[in-house]
Amino acid sequence: MGIKNFFHDIMTGKIEEIVAKKVEMDSQNYVDSEKYAALVAEEFMINVAINMIANAISKCEFKTFFQGQEKMGDEYYLWNYQPNVNQSSSEFLHELVYRLLYEDRALVVEVGDQLIIADGFSEGTEIVKERTFYNISRGSFSLGTSRTMSQVMYFKLNNNSIRRLLKSVCDGYNQLMDTAIEKFYKSGGEKGILSIDAQKLSGELKQVGKTFDEVMEDMMNNRFKKFYKSKNAVLPLFNGYSYESKGGTESTKKSTSELNDVINIDDKIVMKVANSVNMPVALLKGDVSDVERITQNFLTFCIDPICSMLEGEINRKRSGKAILQGTGVKIDTTSILHIDLFSIAEKIDKLISSGMYSIDELRKRCGDTELGTEASRRHYITKNYEKWKEVKKVHNSKMMYRFEQQAEKPTQIYIYDEVTAQGPFNWNTLEYEESETSANYFVKMLAEISDEGSLELHINSYGGDVKEGVAIYNLLKRKNCKKTCYIDCFAYSVAYVIAMACDKIIMGLGSSIMIHEMWTVARGNAEELRKQADDLDVLMQTNRQIFLARCNLSEEKLIEMMRAETILTPEQCMEYGFCDEISQAAVDQSQINQCYEKKYRQLQQELRQQKTLQDFVKEFAKPQSTETKPKEHIENKSLKMMNDFFNAFTSVQLKED
């Protein structure tokens, strides 16, 4: 037990006792100094490695979650601040990890609302039944009752490498002590010279009536044996014997300067200890080169496996199956690293701009106080990373088409205006704006939607350009994602053709669809007009195939209804197969109001632009004065007015009233 207690004192940090024992043993000269120094060095490195791991894990944050949402409640306080009244979380975790690495196991019991690490316990050997723990104690406190496996947190490392290393050190000390004891008897025991006078001894032998052998046996086995073992003793001798003591004062003692300095530790010892705990050798030696890579390896191969084991046992015992719904503890090892904000400023920007973290989340990780504002809690994404986006225009956007992605909801597309190839004419730029209901626009928008997602198409439109509508229909038809169409009010003409590209059509209360034959505006001679009519017949023939693929009508009945320009209610659409469901939910009127409000503002601006143009025309056409002026002056004024008139069309920004 002495060797075991001595080794335990070394491993638990009692360095002053190590030094005291070291000096005492050196002074006695019973221990091989070189072997002893090697063992001390090995113990020292094991102690350093275990302390380094324990210190690192004690810095980790134990994040607590309830149904997938991070929550800082009683469980968070227990693991990060005060596990029990006598220990802080750092002290508790340091001791837990230290015991786990040194003893390969650790037992934590809950007493009241406190977590206690057991000093000693006995473990049952049950295999099929739940295992039981007995004699659980800490210091002078004894739990008194046994606990089953489900009532405790039992952490077991199963690191055979470090166990073999610790056993090797213990065996080394046992061998060292055995050698010391043997050396003691050889060099530290009583020595002396026994002189025998033959003439005097022969007379003595005759008087006592004993032979020489009998006298020698009595001297060596009785008198000298008792003399050597007694602390204070007198040695009686027969006549003819004389004894001169030569006790161990002549033993050669080695100087303490012959001992290896613990600081100059052999590389083999460092490598052996580091490999046993999966720690980078350079980190244990204190090398400063490539610290970032070494630290990452330390976290990956040494810290993470231990934290994963701790996390698994904690969640298994304290959360149970609730962990499957996101309730439990997650150990965050990123807090181990020191963060230099200036060196990672660019990386912080990337984390925010990619939407990975909010400002508050990064401030918390960097150790700063969270701002706690709505903006700091929001996640942002730049256009370089943006996959789902809301399309907005700065000037004159009618916003009749809105494309947005909502968290954990289908992508929504709104067609709340006429289907056209071009947008409104912009009098500022004298160009047509891009149409947000054109086929070209849908090509770009649909490319942003994943085939694994789902799409909701909302329609409130009188129809529009057949060429654009049929193209949009086929674009949607080829899209592999799940598609649902909501007819919020009107789906007339080609707007309903677009709706038929969806997997499911749901009509709202008060909504309707209208089907009719195509019409066009044409001019030319009789032959050209007849050809135009024939072309419309061909186009209608192909267009009807889209309707026939959806509805349950015969082609003759469909032709009849289309020629009659038929408006159908939701109930009629259900009957004919033009829709799949009638929604009882009210239409989101705010979306409709928003679209028409933007349309109203657009019309107001167009009127202002036309009024400004009208003023220029009036100025140009204003009657000239009858006063006779030089011809050159009149020509210059005319040129100026013409120039102003054409500037009205080429200016990027018109002056508004």
Secondary structure as UniProt FT lines:
FT   HELIX           2..11
FT   TURN            12..13
FT   HELIX           15..28
FT   HELIX           33..58
FT   STRAND          61..66
FT   TURN            67..68
FT   STRAND          69..70
FT   HELIX           74..80
FT   TURN            85..86
FT   HELIX           89..103
FT   STRAND          105..111
FT   TURN            112..113
FT   STRAND          114..117
FT   STRAND          120..123
FT   STRAND          132..138
FT   TURN            139..140
FT   STRAND          141..142
FT   STRAND          147..148
FT   HELIX           149..151
FT   STRAND          152..156
FT   HELIX           160..183
FT   HELIX           184..188
FT   STRAND          192..196
FT   HELIX           198..208
FT   HELIX           212..218
FT   HELIX           219..223
FT   HELIX           224..229
FT   TURN            239..240
FT   STRAND          241..245
FT   TURN            249..250
FT   HELIX           256..258
FT   TURN            262..263
FT   HELIX           267..276
FT   TURN            277..278
FT   HELIX           281..285
FT   TURN            289..290
FT   HELIX           291..298
FT   HELIX           299..303
FT   HELIX           304..318
FT   HELIX           320..325
FT   STRAND          328..332
FT   HELIX           333..336
FT   TURN            341..344
FT   HELIX           345..353
FT   TURN            354..355
FT   HELIX           359..365
FT   TURN            366..367
FT   HELIX           374..377
FT   TURN            383..385
FT   STRAND          401..404
FT   TURN            407..408
FT   STRAND          411..415
FT   STRAND          422..426
FT   TURN            427..430
FT   STRAND          431..434
FT   TURN            436..437
FT   HELIX           439..446
FT   TURN            447..448
FT   TURN            451..452
FT   STRAND          454..461
FT   HELIX           466..478
FT   STRAND          482..492
FT   HELIX           494..499
FT   TURN            500..501
FT   STRAND          504..507
FT   TURN            509..510
FT   STRAND          512..515
FT   HELIX           526..550
FT   HELIX           555..563
FT   TURN            564..565
FT   STRAND          566..568
FT   HELIX           570..576
FT   STRAND          581..582
FT   HELIX           589..621
FT   HELIX           631..650
//
